Amino acid sequence: MTETTQFSIRIEDELLHIIDETAEQAYKSRTELIKEAVIKYIEEKREKTRLKRVAEELWLQGKLSET
């Protein structure tokens, strides 16, 4: 079984309300929704960084122009 850690954050009431509504519509718990959102955010940031590196390498090799 995967070990988990509980922690707390401060969040505006309005955003918490939106999170709760979205979780309810998706039939998920608040925790599940936030966990999925964090995972998606991290994956997207990593992919963006990877693509930047690839573009940089291609540009340095002359295989990619600025246009």
Stockholm file with secondary structure:
# STOCKHOLM 1.0

chainA/1-67         MTETTQFSIRIEDELLHIIDETAEQAYKSRTELIKEAVIKYIEEKREKTRLKRVAEELWLQGKLSET
#=GR chainA/1-67 SS CCCCCCCCCCCCHHHHHHHHHHHHHTTCCHHHHHHHHHHHHHHHHHHHHHHHHHHHHHHHTTSCCCC
#=GC SS_cons        CCCCCCCCCCCCHHHHHHHHHHHHHTTCCHHHHHHHHHHHHHHHHHHHHHHHHHHHHHHHTTSCCCC
//
